[in-house]
């Protein structure tokens, strides 16, 4: 349940999972008798979204509505200590947790557990958001929108890729096939899954690699720039073969694959099988790149008609005009 300092919210009592009931309400029952709908056992952790923490003395009967007051603020010196210790999530949730602990008579260990659980959960959410932002995904697509039956890659292969064991083994992935057959979608969904599991991901196109090389060639820091890229556990290079490959981009791809060889996982999507990369870039660079890329690689080929074109022809690409 969320609170707003200095404000008040209204909740329905019958929907609450745990309620702290004042003595004035308990007195309506016979001595020793418990109110069946209002008194609940003390929680063993954080409260749910429907939990009521504060109930005024003039509490209505079940089914009626009552006012819920916000938890009192922490003392200023305690807030300052939490700020200096850099515990923002504890500082944010401590007023509610402390008020709940007092009202429902938690053990001290339960209070500490609840506070530190909030801090850990908050830090994990922040770290996940940071990893997503740093990765630079193009659209934000995940497996929530993925349709495995539409993809021509066999279902067992799709499931094996989703385990990400190949990333932990520092193996590569090549997804090649015609345009519109789900190559980019699959790689982005795998990248999002890796980020959710705590791995670092970096997303590039060939043009990005060429620009990276040009920016750092002037001061001879290309090697350092590639090393920074390889701080990621998985590096994804998307859409090779759509456009002519400039020399800088071809060299950038080679440098990346060479530096990542047996150290990091590289995943690429391409309209061409890697054996045809010599049609896109100088033969020497293509041979050296493909040799290192395919040595420890899973190659998945897609086929069939473009999913985008199929949906467009069926009128599924847009919402109907009103």
Phi and psi in degrees as GROMACS dihedral restraints (atoms count N, CA, C in turn):
[ dihedral_restraints ]
;  ai    aj    ak    al  type     phi  dphi    fc
    3     4     5     6     1   -98.6    20    10
    4     5     6     7     1   150.4    20    10
    6     7     8     9     1  -127.1    20    10
    7     8     9    10     1   154.6    20    10
    9    10    11    12     1  -117.0    20    10
   10    11    12    13     1   121.4    20    10
   12    13    14    15     1   -61.3    20    10
   13    14    15    16     1   131.9    20    10
   15    16    17    18     1    80.9    20    10
   16    17    18    19     1     0.0    20    10
   18    19    20    21     1  -115.8    20    10
   19    20    21    22     1  -174.0    20    10
   21    22    23    24     1  -144.0    20    10
   22    23    24    25     1   152.5    20    10
   24    25    26    27     1  -128.0    20    10
   25    26    27    28     1   162.1    20    10
   27    28    29    30     1  -120.2    20    10
   28    29    30    31     1   131.9    20    10
   30    31    32    33     1  -131.2    20    10
   31    32    33    34     1   156.5    20    10
   33    34    35    36     1   -87.4    20    10
   34    35    36    37     1   125.1    20    10
   36    37    38    39     1   -62.7    20    10
   37    38    39    40     1   -38.2    20    10
   39    40    41    42     1   -69.4    20    10
   40    41    42    43     1   -15.5    20    10
   42    43    44    45     1   -92.7    20    10
   43    44    45    46     1    -3.3    20    10
   45    46    47    48     1   -80.0    20    10
   46    47    48    49     1   142.2    20    10
   48    49    50    51     1   -88.6    20    10
   49    50    51    52     1   -31.0    20    10
   51    52    53    54     1  -141.7    20    10
   52    53    54    55     1   133.2    20    10
   54    55    56    57     1  -134.5    20    10
   55    56    57    58     1   132.3    20    10
   57    58    59    60     1   -87.9    20    10
   58    59    60    61     1   116.0    20    10
   60    61    62    63     1  -103.5    20    10
   61    62    63    64     1   125.1    20    10
   63    64    65    66     1   -65.9    20    10
   64    65    66    67     1   162.1    20    10
   66    67    68    69     1   -61.1    20    10
   67    68    69    70     1   -32.6    20    10
   69    70    71    72     1   -62.4    20    10
   70    71    72    73     1   -29.1    20    10
   72    73    74    75     1   -81.1    20    10
   73    74    75    76     1   -39.7    20    10
   75    76    77    78     1   -62.4    20    10
   76    77    78    79     1   -27.2    20    10
   78    79    80    81     1   -67.9    20    10
   79    80    81    82     1   -14.2    20    10
   81    82    83    84     1   -72.5    20    10
   82    83    84    85     1   -17.3    20    10
   84    85    86    87     1   -98.0    20    10
   85    86    87    88     1   167.6    20    10
   87    88    89    90     1   -66.9    20    10
   88    89    90    91     1   153.6    20    10
   90    91    92    93     1   -55.2    20    10
   91    92    93    94     1   130.0    20    10
   93    94    95    96     1    84.5    20    10
   94    95    96    97     1    -8.0    20    10
   96    97    98    99     1   -90.2    20    10
   97    98    99   100     1   137.8    20    10
   99   100   101   102     1   -98.7    20    10
  100   101   102   103     1   139.4    20    10
  102   103   104   105     1   -70.5    20    10
  103   104   105   106     1   120.2    20    10
  105   106   107   108     1   -64.8    20    10
  106   107   108   109     1   -26.8    20    10
  108   109   110   111     1  -106.4    20    10
  109   110   111   112     1   -11.0    20    10
  111   112   113   114     1  -110.3    20    10
  112   113   114   115     1   -26.7    20    10
  114   115   116   117     1  -100.5    20    10
  115   116   117   118     1   126.1    20    10
  117   118   119   120     1  -128.3    20    10
  118   119   120   121     1   158.0    20    10
  120   121   122   123     1   -65.7    20    10
  121   122   123   124     1   158.3    20    10
  123   124   125   126     1   -66.2    20    10
  124   125   126   127     1   133.2    20    10
  126   127   128   129     1   -71.3    20    10
  127   128   129   130     1   156.6    20    10
  129   130   131   132     1  -110.9    20    10
  130   131   132   133     1    37.4    20    10
  132   133   134   135     1   170.2    20    10
  133   134   135   136     1  -160.4    20    10
  135   136   137   138     1   -67.9    20    10
  136   137   138   139     1   151.6    20    10
  138   139   140   141     1   -83.0    20    10
  139   140   141   142     1   160.2    20    10
  141   142   143   144     1   -82.1    20    10
  142   143   144   145     1   176.7    20    10
  144   145   146   147     1   -63.5    20    10
  145   146   147   148     1   -24.3    20    10
  147   148   149   150     1   -98.4    20    10
  148   149   150   151     1    11.1    20    10
  150   151   152   153     1   -75.4    20    10
  151   152   153   154     1   136.7    20    10
  153   154   155   156     1  -102.4    20    10
  154   155   156   157     1   129.2    20    10
  156   157   158   159     1  -100.6    20    10
  157   158   159   160     1   -39.3    20    10
  159   160   161   162     1  -123.5    20    10
  160   161   162   163     1   127.9    20    10
  162   163   164   165     1  -128.3    20    10
  163   164   165   166     1   125.1    20    10
  165   166   167   168     1   -66.8    20    10
  166   167   168   169     1   163.1    20    10
  168   169   170   171     1   -63.3    20    10
  169   170   171   172     1   -34.9    20    10
  171   172   173   174     1   -84.6    20    10
  172   173   174   175     1    61.0    20    10
  174   175   176   177     1   -76.1    20    10
  175   176   177   178     1   131.4    20    10
  177   178   179   180     1   -74.8    20    10
  178   179   180   181     1   173.0    20    10
  180   181   182   183     1   -75.1    20    10
  181   182   183   184     1   161.3    20    10
  183   184   185   186     1   -55.6    20    10
  184   185   186   187     1   138.4    20    10
  186   187   188   189     1    98.1    20    10
  187   188   189   190     1   -21.3    20    10
  189   190   191   192     1   -89.8    20    10
  190   191   192   193     1   171.2    20    10
  192   193   194   195     1  -102.0    20    10
  193   194   195   196     1   150.5    20    10
  195   196   197   198     1  -139.4    20    10
  196   197   198   199     1   161.5    20    10
  198   199   200   201     1   -88.5    20    10
  199   200   201   202     1   139.2    20    10
  201   202   203   204     1  -117.8    20    10
  202   203   204   205     1   120.8    20    10
  204   205   206   207     1   -88.1    20    10
  205   206   207   208     1   148.7    20    10
  207   208   209   210     1   -71.6    20    10
  208   209   210   211     1   152.6    20    10
  210   211   212   213     1   -68.9    20    10
  211   212   213   214     1   146.5    20    10
  213   214   215   216     1   -66.0    20    10
  214   215   216   217     1   150.5    20    10
  216   217   218   219     1   -70.9    20    10
  217   218   219   220     1   156.6    20    10
  219   220   221   222     1   -71.0    20    10
  220   221   222   223     1   154.4    20    10
  222   223   224   225     1   -58.3    20    10
  223   224   225   226     1   148.4    20    10
  225   226   227   228     1   -61.1    20    10
  226   227   228   229     1   -39.0    20    10
  228   229   230   231     1   -67.4    20    10
  229   230   231   232     1   -34.3    20    10
  231   232   233   234     1   -69.6    20    10
  232   233   234   235     1   -41.4    20    10
  234   235   236   237     1   -58.7    20    10
  235   236   237   238     1   -41.5    20    10
  237   238   239   240     1   -64.9    20    10
  238   239   240   241     1   -40.8    20    10
  240   241   242   243     1   -63.2    20    10
  241   242   243   244     1   -44.0    20    10
  243   244   245   246     1   -64.6    20    10
  244   245   246   247     1   -35.2    20    10
  246   247   248   249     1   -68.3    20    10
  247   248   249   250     1   -41.7    20    10
  249   250   251   252     1   -68.0    20    10
  250   251   252   253     1   -31.9    20    10
  252   253   254   255     1   -82.2    20    10
  253   254   255   256     1    -1.8    20    10
  255   256   257   258     1    57.3    20    10
  256   257   258   259     1    56.9    20    10
  258   259   260   261     1  -120.8    20    10
  259   260   261   262     1    68.6    20    10
  261   262   263   264     1   -65.8    20    10
  262   263   264   265     1   -33.8    20    10
  264   265   266   267     1   -76.0    20    10
  265   266   267   268     1   -35.6    20    10
  267   268   269   270     1   -64.2    20    10
  268   269   270   271     1   -43.0    20    10
  270   271   272   273     1   -61.0    20    10
  271   272   273   274     1   -36.0    20    10
  273   274   275   276     1   -73.1    20    10
  274   275   276   277     1   -38.2    20    10
  276   277   278   279     1  -100.4    20    10
  277   278   279   280     1   -10.1    20    10
  279   280   281   282     1   -58.1    20    10
  280   281   282   283     1   -42.9    20    10
  282   283   284   285     1   -56.2    20    10
  283   284   285   286     1   -45.5    20    10
  285   286   287   288     1   -67.7    20    10
  286   287   288   289     1   -42.9    20    10
  288   289   290   291     1   -64.2    20    10
  289   290   291   292     1   -44.3    20    10
  291   292   293   294     1   -64.1    20    10
  292   293   294   295     1   -42.7    20    10
  294   295   296   297     1   -63.1    20    10
  295   296   297   298     1   -41.9    20    10
  297   298   299   300     1   -64.7    20    10
  298   299   300   301     1   -43.9    20    10
  300   301   302   303     1   -60.4    20    10
  301   302   303   304     1   -40.9    20    10
  303   304   305   306     1   -68.1    20    10
  304   305   306   307     1   -44.1    20    10
  306   307   308   309     1   -67.8    20    10
  307   308   309   310     1   -35.1    20    10
  309   310   311   312     1  -110.0    20    10
  310   311   312   313     1    10.5    20    10
  312   313   314   315     1    57.9    20    10
  313   314   315   316     1    53.7    20    10
  315   316   317   318     1   -70.6    20    10
  316   317   318   319     1   155.5    20    10
  318   319   320   321     1   -74.0    20    10
  319   320   321   322     1   151.3    20    10
  321   322   323   324     1   -54.3    20    10
  322   323   324   325     1   -38.6    20    10
  324   325   326   327     1   -63.5    20    10
  325   326   327   328     1   -33.8    20    10
  327   328   329   330     1   -67.6    20    10
  328   329   330   331     1   -37.4    20    10
  330   331   332   333     1   -63.9    20    10
  331   332   333   334     1   -47.9    20    10
  333   334   335   336     1   -61.1    20    10
  334   335   336   337     1   -43.2    20    10
  336   337   338   339     1   -60.9    20    10
  337   338   339   340     1   -44.1    20    10
  339   340   341   342     1   -63.8    20    10
  340   341   342   343     1   -43.6    20    10
  342   343   344   345     1   -64.6    20    10
  343   344   345   346     1   -46.9    20    10
  345   346   347   348     1   -71.8    20    10
  346   347   348   349     1   -28.6    20    10
  348   349   350   351     1   -64.0    20    10
  349   350   351   352     1   -39.6    20    10
  351   352   353   354     1   -64.1    20    10
  352   353   354   355     1   -40.6    20    10
  354   355   356   357     1   -65.2    20    10
  355   356   357   358     1   -44.3    20    10
  357   358   359   360     1   -63.8    20    10
  358   359   360   361     1   -45.6    20    10
  360   361   362   363     1   -63.6    20    10
  361   362   363   364     1   -40.3    20    10
  363   364   365   366     1   -65.1    20    10
  364   365   366   367     1   -41.3    20    10
  366   367   368   369     1   -66.6    20    10
  367   368   369   370     1   -37.0    20    10
  369   370   371   372     1   -65.4    20    10
  370   371   372   373     1   -39.4    20    10
  372   373   374   375     1   -64.3    20    10
  373   374   375   376     1   -41.6    20    10
  375   376   377   378     1   -65.8    20    10
  376   377   378   379     1   -42.2    20    10
  378   379   380   381     1   -64.0    20    10
  379   380   381   382     1   -38.9    20    10
  381   382   383   384     1   -63.4    20    10
  382   383   384   385     1   -44.3    20    10
  384   385   386   387     1   -62.5    20    10
  385   386   387   388     1   -38.3    20    10
  387   388   389   390     1   -66.9    20    10
  388   389   390   391     1   -44.0    20    10
  390   391   392   393     1   -62.3    20    10
  391   392   393   394     1   -38.3    20    10
  393   394   395   396     1   -64.9    20    10
  394   395   396   397     1   -43.8    20    10
  396   397   398   399     1   -65.4    20    10
  397   398   399   400     1   -42.3    20    10
  399   400   401   402     1   -67.2    20    10
  400   401   402   403     1   -34.5    20    10
  402   403   404   405     1   -61.1    20    10
  403   404   405   406     1   -37.6    20    10
  405   406   407   408     1    75.2    20    10
  406   407   408   409     1    38.9    20    10
  408   409   410   411     1   -61.5    20    10
  409   410   411   412     1   145.6    20    10
  411   412   413   414     1   -75.0    20    10
  412   413   414   415     1   -35.7    20    10
  414   415   416   417     1  -129.4    20    10
  415   416   417   418     1   -23.9    20    10
  417   418   419   420     1    90.1    20    10
  418   419   420   421     1    16.3    20    10
  420   421   422   423     1   -72.4    20    10
  421   422   423   424     1   140.9    20    10
  423   424   425   426     1  -129.2    20    10
  424   425   426   427     1   179.9    20    10
  426   427   428   429     1   -70.9    20    10
  427   428   429   430     1    -9.2    20    10
  429   430   431   432     1   -61.4    20    10
  430   431   432   433     1   -32.2    20    10
  432   433   434   435     1  -102.2    20    10
  433   434   435   436     1     1.6    20    10
  435   436   437   438     1   -75.2    20    10
  436   437   438   439     1   137.8    20    10
  438   439   440   441     1  -113.8    20    10
  439   440   441   442     1    95.0    20    10
  441   442   443   444     1   -61.2    20    10
  442   443   444   445     1   -28.7    20    10
  444   445   446   447     1   -72.7    20    10
  445   446   447   448     1   -20.2    20    10
  447   448   449   450     1   -80.1    20    10
  448   449   450   451     1   -30.5    20    10
  450   451   452   453     1   -75.2    20    10
  451   452   453   454     1   139.7    20    10
  453   454   455   456     1   -80.7    20    10
  454   455   456   457     1    -9.7    20    10
  456   457   458   459     1   -69.8    20    10
  457   458   459   460     1   132.3    20    10
  459   460   461   462     1   -54.2    20    10
  460   461   462   463     1   143.2    20    10
  462   463   464   465     1   -57.5    20    10
  463   464   465   466     1   -42.1    20    10
  465   466   467   468     1   -61.2    20    10
  466   467   468   469     1   -35.7    20    10
  468   469   470   471     1   -66.5    20    10
  469   470   471   472     1   -42.1    20    10
  471   472   473   474     1   -59.2    20    10
  472   473   474   475     1   -44.5    20    10
  474   475   476   477     1   -64.4    20    10
  475   476   477   478     1   -39.4    20    10
  477   478   479   480     1   -65.0    20    10
  478   479   480   481     1   -38.9    20    10
  480   481   482   483     1   -65.2    20    10
  481   482   483   484     1   -35.6    20    10
  483   484   485   486     1   -70.7    20    10
  484   485   486   487     1   -17.1    20    10
  486   487   488   489     1   -70.8    20    10
  487   488   489   490     1   -20.9    20    10
  489   490   491   492     1    63.3    20    10
  490   491   492   493     1    17.9    20    10
  492   493   494   495     1   -62.5    20    10
  493   494   495   496     1   -32.7    20    10
  495   496   497   498     1   -65.0    20    10
  496   497   498   499     1   -31.2    20    10
  498   499   500   501     1   -69.8    20    10
  499   500   501   502     1   -43.3    20    10
  501   502   503   504     1   -65.9    20    10
  502   503   504   505     1   -25.9    20    10
  504   505   506   507     1   -89.3    20    10
  505   506   507   508     1     3.3    20    10
  507   508   509   510     1    59.8    20    10
  508   509   510   511     1    39.0    20    10
  510   511   512   513     1   -96.9    20    10
  511   512   513   514     1   161.1    20    10
  513   514   515   516     1  -100.6    20    10
  514   515   516   517     1   165.9    20    10
  516   517   518   519     1  -136.4    20    10
  517   518   519   520     1   130.3    20    10
  519   520   521   522     1  -121.9    20    10
  520   521   522   523     1   120.1    20    10
  522   523   524   525     1  -114.4    20    10
  523   524   525   526     1   113.9    20    10
  525   526   527   528     1  -128.5    20    10
  526   527   528   529     1   150.2    20    10
  528   529   530   531     1   160.0    20    10
  529   530   531   532     1  -179.7    20    10
  531   532   533   534     1   -63.0    20    10
  532   533   534   535     1   162.4    20    10
  534   535   536   537     1   -66.1    20    10
  535   536   537   538     1   141.5    20    10
  537   538   539   540     1    84.6    20    10
  538   539   540   541     1    12.0    20    10
  540   541   542   543     1  -103.0    20    10
  541   542   543   544     1    16.6    20    10
  543   544   545   546     1    93.9    20    10
  544   545   546   547     1    14.8    20    10
  546   547   548   549     1   -66.8    20    10
  547   548   549   550     1   -51.6    20    10
  549   550   551   552     1   -65.7    20    10
  550   551   552   553     1   -41.3    20    10
  552   553   554   555     1   -57.4    20    10
  553   554   555   556     1   -47.6    20    10
  555   556   557   558     1   -61.8    20    10
  556   557   558   559     1   -46.0    20    10
  558   559   560   561     1   -65.3    20    10
  559   560   561   562     1   -39.7    20    10
  561   562   563   564     1   -67.5    20    10
  562   563   564   565     1   -40.6    20    10
  564   565   566   567     1   -63.5    20    10
  565   566   567   568     1   -39.4    20    10
  567   568   569   570     1   -65.2    20    10
  568   569   570   571     1   -40.2    20    10
  570   571   572   573     1   -63.5    20    10
  571   572   573   574     1   -42.7    20    10
  573   574   575   576     1   -62.8    20    10
  574   575   576   577     1   -40.1    20    10
  576   577   578   579     1   -63.5    20    10
  577   578   579   580     1   -41.1    20    10
  579   580   581   582     1   -62.9    20    10
  580   581   582   583     1   -41.2    20    10
  582   583   584   585     1   -62.6    20    10
  583   584   585   586     1   -41.9    20    10
  585   586   587   588     1   -64.5    20    10
  586   587   588   589     1   -25.9    20    10
  588   589   590   591     1   -92.2    20    10
  589   590   591   592     1    11.6    20    10
  591   592   593   594     1    92.1    20    10
  592   593   594   595     1     6.5    20    10
  594   595   596   597     1   -90.5    20    10
  595   596   597   598     1   156.3    20    10
  597   598   599   600     1   -97.0    20    10
  598   599   600   601     1   137.2    20    10
  600   601   602   603     1  -129.7    20    10
  601   602   603   604     1   144.8    20    10
  603   604   605   606     1  -128.9    20    10
  604   605   606   607     1   132.5    20    10
  606   607   608   609     1  -112.0    20    10
  607   608   609   610     1   129.7    20    10
  609   610   611   612     1  -137.3    20    10
  610   611   612   613     1   158.9    20    10
  612   613   614   615     1  -111.6    20    10
  613   614   615   616     1   170.3    20    10
  615   616   617   618     1   -61.8    20    10
  616   617   618   619     1   -37.0    20    10
  618   619   620   621     1   -63.6    20    10
  619   620   621   622     1   -37.0    20    10
  621   622   623   624     1   -61.1    20    10
  622   623   624   625     1   -42.9    20    10
  624   625   626   627     1   -65.6    20    10
  625   626   627   628     1   -39.4    20    10
  627   628   629   630     1   -63.6    20    10
  628   629   630   631     1   -42.1    20    10
  630   631   632   633     1   -64.4    20    10
  631   632   633   634     1   -38.7    20    10
  633   634   635   636     1   -60.9    20    10
  634   635   636   637     1   -42.8    20    10
  636   637   638   639     1   -64.9    20    10
  637   638   639   640     1   -43.8    20    10
  639   640   641   642     1   -64.9    20    10
  640   641   642   643     1   -38.8    20    10
  642   643   644   645     1   -65.3    20    10
  643   644   645   646     1   -33.5    20    10
  645   646   647   648     1  -103.4    20    10
  646   647   648   649     1    -4.7    20    10
  648   649   650   651     1   -72.1    20    10
  649   650   651   652     1   -32.8    20    10
  651   652   653   654     1   -60.5    20    10
  652   653   654   655     1   -40.2    20    10
  654   655   656   657     1  -105.8    20    10
  655   656   657   658     1    15.9    20    10
  657   658   659   660     1    58.3    20    10
  658   659   660   661     1    45.0    20    10
  660   661   662   663     1  -119.3    20    10
  661   662   663   664     1    26.0    20    10
  663   664   665   666     1   -62.0    20    10
  664   665   666   667     1   -43.7    20    10
  666   667   668   669     1   -60.7    20    10
  667   668   669   670     1   -42.2    20    10
  669   670   671   672     1   -66.2    20    10
  670   671   672   673     1   -38.0    20    10
  672   673   674   675     1   -65.0    20    10
  673   674   675   676     1   -43.0    20    10
  675   676   677   678     1   -64.2    20    10
  676   677   678   679     1   -38.1    20    10
  678   679   680   681     1   -62.6    20    10
  679   680   681   682     1   -37.7    20    10
  681   682   683   684     1   -66.4    20    10
  682   683   684   685     1   -38.6    20    10
  684   685   686   687     1   -60.4    20    10
  685   686   687   688     1   -38.8    20    10
  687   688   689   690     1   -81.4    20    10
  688   689   690   691     1    10.4    20    10
  690   691   692   693     1   -69.0    20    10
  691   692   693   694     1   -18.9    20    10
  693   694   695   696     1   -75.7    20    10
  694   695   696   697     1   149.3    20    10
  696   697   698   699     1   -78.6    20    10
  697   698   699   700     1   -27.8    20    10
  699   700   701   702     1  -136.4    20    10
  700   701   702   703     1   124.9    20    10
  702   703   704   705     1  -112.0    20    10
  703   704   705   706     1   124.6    20    10
  705   706   707   708     1  -110.2    20    10
  706   707   708   709     1   129.4    20    10
  708   709   710   711     1  -118.3    20    10
  709   710   711   712     1   118.6    20    10
  711   712   713   714     1  -104.6    20    10
  712   713   714   715     1   146.7    20    10
  714   715   716   717     1    59.9    20    10
  715   716   717   718     1    54.2    20    10
  717   718   719   720     1   -79.6    20    10
  718   719   720   721     1   133.7    20    10
  720   721   722   723     1   103.5    20    10
  721   722   723   724     1    -6.0    20    10
  723   724   725   726     1   -75.6    20    10
  724   725   726   727     1   -38.6    20    10
  726   727   728   729     1  -125.1    20    10
  727   728   729   730     1   159.6    20    10
  729   730   731   732     1   -57.2    20    10
  730   731   732   733     1   140.1    20    10
  732   733   734   735     1   -94.8    20    10
  733   734   735   736     1   121.2    20    10
  735   736   737   738     1   -71.0    20    10
  736   737   738   739     1   160.5    20    10
  738   739   740   741     1   -61.7    20    10
  739   740   741   742     1   -40.4    20    10
  741   742   743   744     1   -61.6    20    10
  742   743   744   745     1   -41.4    20    10
  744   745   746   747     1   -67.9    20    10
  745   746   747   748     1   -41.2    20    10
  747   748   749   750     1   -62.7    20    10
  748   749   750   751     1   -41.8    20    10
  750   751   752   753     1   -67.0    20    10
  751   752   753   754     1   -38.6    20    10
  753   754   755   756     1   -62.0    20    10
  754   755   756   757     1   -41.5    20    10
  756   757   758   759     1   -63.8    20    10
  757   758   759   760     1   -43.7    20    10
  759   760   761   762     1   -61.1    20    10
  760   761   762   763     1   -48.1    20    10
  762   763   764   765     1   -60.1    20    10
  763   764   765   766     1   -39.4    20    10
  765   766   767   768     1   -65.1    20    10
  766   767   768   769     1   -50.2    20    10
  768   769   770   771     1   -63.8    20    10
  769   770   771   772     1   -39.9    20    10
  771   772   773   774     1   -65.5    20    10
  772   773   774   775     1   -44.4    20    10
  774   775   776   777     1   -69.5    20    10
  775   776   777   778     1   -30.4    20    10
  777   778   779   780     1   -85.4    20    10
  778   779   780   781     1    -9.5    20    10
  780   781   782   783     1   -54.5    20    10
  781   782   783   784     1   117.9    20    10
  783   784   785   786     1    61.4    20    10
  784   785   786   787     1    14.8    20    10
  786   787   788   789     1  -121.3    20    10
  787   788   789   790     1   -35.8    20    10
  789   790   791   792     1  -138.8    20    10
  790   791   792   793     1   164.2    20    10
  792   793   794   795     1   -93.9    20    10
  793   794   795   796     1   136.5    20    10
  795   796   797   798     1  -120.7    20    10
  796   797   798   799     1   129.1    20    10
  798   799   800   801     1  -119.6    20    10
  799   800   801   802     1   132.5    20    10
  801   802   803   804     1  -130.7    20    10
  802   803   804   805     1   150.5    20    10
  804   805   806   807     1  -116.2    20    10
  805   806   807   808     1   142.2    20    10
  807   808   809   810     1  -152.4    20    10
  808   809   810   811     1   146.2    20    10
  810   811   812   813     1   -75.7    20    10
  811   812   813   814     1   -17.6    20    10
  813   814   815   816     1  -113.9    20    10
  814   815   816   817     1   149.3    20    10
  816   817   818   819     1   -67.1    20    10
  817   818   819   820     1   144.1    20    10
  819   820   821   822     1   -53.2    20    10
  820   821   822   823     1   -25.5    20    10
  822   823   824   825     1   -64.0    20    10
  823   824   825   826     1   -16.8    20    10
  825   826   827   828     1  -102.1    20    10
  826   827   828   829     1    13.9    20    10
  828   829   830   831     1   -65.4    20    10
  829   830   831   832     1   -20.8    20    10
  831   832   833   834     1   -69.6    20    10
  832   833   834   835     1    -9.3    20    10
  834   835   836   837     1   -80.6    20    10
  835   836   837   838     1   -16.7    20    10
  837   838   839   840     1  -103.7    20    10
  838   839   840   841     1   -27.4    20    10
  840   841   842   843     1  -141.2    20    10
  841   842   843   844     1   167.4    20    10
  843   844   845   846     1   -52.0    20    10
  844   845   846   847     1   139.1    20    10
  846   847   848   849     1   -58.2    20    10
  847   848   849   850     1   -39.4    20    10
  849   850   851   852     1   -62.7    20    10
  850   851   852   853     1   -47.7    20    10
  852   853   854   855     1   -64.5    20    10
  853   854   855   856     1   -40.3    20    10
  855   856   857   858     1   -63.3    20    10
  856   857   858   859     1   -43.9    20    10
  858   859   860   861     1   -63.4    20    10
  859   860   861   862     1   -46.2    20    10
  861   862   863   864     1   -65.5    20    10
  862   863   864   865     1   -38.8    20    10
  864   865   866   867     1   -67.3    20    10
  865   866   867   868     1   -49.2    20    10
  867   868   869   870     1   -65.3    20    10
  868   869   870   871     1   -36.8    20    10
  870   871   872   873     1   -57.8    20    10
  871   872   873   874     1   -46.4    20    10
  873   874   875   876     1   -77.5    20    10
  874   875   876   877     1   -33.8    20    10
  876   877   878   879     1   -67.9    20    10
  877   878   879   880     1   -44.1    20    10
  879   880   881   882     1   -87.2    20    10
  880   881   882   883     1   -10.5    20    10
  882   883   884   885     1   -58.2    20    10
  883   884   885   886     1   -43.9    20    10
  885   886   887   888     1  -124.6    20    10
  886   887   888   889     1    63.3    20    10
  888   889   890   891     1  -130.8    20    10
  889   890   891   892     1   147.3    20    10
  891   892   893   894     1   -99.0    20    10
  892   893   894   895     1   123.6    20    10
  894   895   896   897     1  -107.6    20    10
  895   896   897   898     1   119.2    20    10
  897   898   899   900     1  -117.5    20    10
  898   899   900   901     1   125.2    20    10
  900   901   902   903     1  -106.8    20    10
  901   902   903   904     1   130.0    20    10
  903   904   905   906     1   -98.3    20    10
  904   905   906   907     1   159.3    20    10
  906   907   908   909     1  -151.7    20    10
  907   908   909   910     1   175.0    20    10
  909   910   911   912     1   100.9    20    10
  910   911   912   913     1  -175.4    20    10
  912   913   914   915     1   -77.9    20    10
  913   914   915   916     1   161.1    20    10
  915   916   917   918     1   -65.2    20    10
  916   917   918   919     1   127.1    20    10
  918   919   920   921     1   -65.3    20    10
  919   920   921   922     1   -38.4    20    10
  921   922   923   924     1   -62.3    20    10
  922   923   924   925     1   -45.5    20    10
  924   925   926   927     1   -66.8    20    10
  925   926   927   928     1   -39.6    20    10
  927   928   929   930     1   -61.2    20    10
  928   929   930   931     1   -44.0    20    10
  930   931   932   933     1   -67.2    20    10
  931   932   933   934     1   -37.2    20    10
  933   934   935   936     1   -64.4    20    10
  934   935   936   937     1   -43.7    20    10
  936   937   938   939     1   -67.4    20    10
  937   938   939   940     1   -26.2    20    10
  939   940   941   942     1   -88.7    20    10
  940   941   942   943     1     2.4    20    10
  942   943   944   945     1    75.3    20    10
  943   944   945   946     1    19.0    20    10
  945   946   947   948     1   -96.8    20    10
  946   947   948   949     1     0.6    20    10
  948   949   950   951     1   -84.3    20    10
  949   950   951   952     1   -12.6    20    10
  951   952   953   954     1  -138.1    20    10
  952   953   954   955     1   163.9    20    10
  954   955   956   957     1   -85.8    20    10
  955   956   957   958     1   144.0    20    10
  957   958   959   960     1   -60.0    20    10
  958   959   960   961     1   142.5    20    10
  960   961   962   963     1   -74.8    20    10
  961   962   963   964     1   136.6    20    10
